[in-house]
Amino acid sequence: QVQLVESGGGSVQAGGTLRLSCEASQNFYGWMAWFRQAPGKEREGVAAMFDNGDTRYSDFAKGRLTISRDNAKHSLYLQMNSLKPEDTGVYYCAYKPSYSGRPLEAAAYNYWGQGTQVTVSS
């Protein structure tokens, strides 16, 4: 059973930056991804990265949010720049040990972290 623990959330003003981290309890091979969920909205994919470096981004993330991973440290990161109030929500780390399925579709993932809150004020 893979356990994922997110950290790095917080409160910032619009235009600010945050770096989220997700540490896994073991080596991971497959897709790792970040999702987010705003109050009253469905969970949506932010960015995903396969272990060969292949990445996917949602349109709202392109140019501002950058996903990276360090397989040696069993960790996934999300660098968030130029944050906007609409980026507010709980951010989740997710993992699936396969290449199949859509990388930014929540239903495709087997393992989830507990989430970390990101709040961006205007």
C-alpha positions as CSV (number, residue, x, y, z in Angstrom):
1,Q,0.0,0.0,0.0
2,V,1.5,3.3,-1.1
3,Q,1.1,6.2,1.2
4,L,1.4,9.8,0.0
5,V,2.0,12.8,2.2
6,E,1.6,16.3,0.8
7,S,3.2,19.5,2.3
8,G,3.9,23.1,1.4
9,G,0.4,24.6,1.2
10,G,-0.3,27.9,2.8
11,S,-1.8,31.3,2.3
12,V,-0.3,33.8,-0.1
13,Q,-1.4,37.0,-1.9
14,A,-2.1,37.0,-5.6
15,G,1.1,36.9,-7.6
16,G,2.9,34.9,-4.9
17,T,4.5,31.5,-5.1
18,L,4.3,28.2,-3.3
19,R,6.0,24.9,-3.8
20,L,4.1,21.8,-2.9
21,S,5.8,18.5,-2.1
22,C,4.5,15.0,-2.0
23,E,6.5,12.2,-0.5
24,A,5.7,8.6,-1.2
25,S,6.3,5.7,1.2
26,Q,8.1,3.7,-1.5
27,N,9.5,3.8,-5.0
28,F,6.9,4.6,-7.5
29,Y,6.8,3.8,-11.2
30,G,4.0,5.2,-13.4
31,W,2.0,8.4,-13.3
32,M,2.3,10.8,-10.4
33,A,-0.1,13.8,-10.5
34,W,-1.4,16.8,-8.7
35,F,-5.1,17.5,-8.5
36,R,-7.0,20.2,-6.8
37,Q,-10.5,20.8,-5.5
38,A,-12.1,24.2,-4.8
39,P,-15.1,24.5,-2.5
40,G,-18.2,23.3,-4.2
41,K,-16.4,22.1,-7.3
42,E,-15.2,18.8,-8.6
43,R,-11.7,17.6,-8.3
44,E,-9.6,18.6,-11.4
45,G,-6.3,17.6,-12.7
46,V,-3.5,20.1,-12.5
47,A,-0.4,18.3,-13.8
48,A,1.0,14.8,-14.2
49,M,4.4,13.3,-14.8
50,F,5.4,9.8,-15.8
51,D,8.6,8.3,-14.6
52,N,10.2,8.8,-17.9
53,G,9.6,12.5,-17.7
54,D,6.6,12.7,-19.9
55,T,4.3,15.5,-18.5
56,R,0.8,16.7,-18.9
57,Y,-0.7,20.0,-17.9
58,S,-4.2,21.4,-17.7
59,D,-4.6,24.6,-19.7
60,F,-4.9,26.8,-16.6
61,A,-1.5,25.4,-15.3
62,K,0.6,26.0,-18.4
63,G,3.2,28.7,-17.9
64,R,2.6,29.1,-14.2
65,L,2.8,25.7,-12.5
66,T,5.6,23.3,-13.0
67,I,5.6,19.6,-12.0
68,S,8.7,17.7,-11.2
69,R,9.7,14.5,-9.4
70,D,12.7,13.1,-7.7
71,N,12.5,9.3,-8.0
72,A,15.5,8.8,-5.6
73,K,13.6,10.7,-2.9
74,H,10.2,9.2,-3.8
75,S,9.0,12.7,-4.1
76,L,6.8,14.8,-6.4
77,Y,6.7,18.6,-6.5
78,L,4.6,21.4,-7.8
79,Q,6.1,24.8,-8.2
80,M,3.3,27.4,-8.4
81,N,4.1,30.9,-9.6
82,S,1.9,33.9,-10.3
83,L,-0.8,32.5,-8.1
84,K,-4.4,33.7,-8.6
85,P,-7.3,33.7,-6.2
86,E,-8.9,31.0,-8.4
87,D,-6.0,28.7,-7.6
88,T,-7.4,28.4,-4.1
89,G,-8.3,24.9,-3.1
90,V,-7.1,21.6,-1.6
91,Y,-4.3,20.2,-3.6
92,Y,-3.9,16.4,-3.7
93,C,-1.0,14.2,-4.8
94,A,-2.0,11.0,-6.6
95,Y,-0.3,7.9,-8.1
96,K,-1.1,5.1,-10.4
97,P,1.4,2.4,-11.2
98,S,0.7,2.2,-14.9
99,Y,0.9,4.2,-18.1
100,S,-2.7,3.5,-19.1
101,G,-5.6,5.9,-18.7
102,R,-5.8,9.6,-18.9
103,P,-3.1,11.2,-16.7
104,L,-5.3,14.1,-15.6
105,E,-8.4,12.1,-14.9
106,A,-8.9,11.5,-11.1
107,A,-10.8,8.2,-11.6
108,A,-7.7,6.6,-13.1
109,Y,-5.6,7.0,-9.9
110,N,-5.3,4.3,-7.2
111,Y,-3.5,6.2,-4.4
112,W,-4.2,9.6,-2.9
113,G,-2.7,11.8,-0.3
114,Q,-4.7,13.7,2.3
115,G,-4.4,17.0,0.6
116,T,-2.8,20.4,1.5
117,Q,-4.7,23.7,1.5
118,V,-3.7,26.5,-0.8
119,T,-5.3,29.9,-0.3
120,V,-4.6,32.8,-2.5
121,S,-6.0,36.2,-1.5
122,S,-6.6,39.1,-3.8
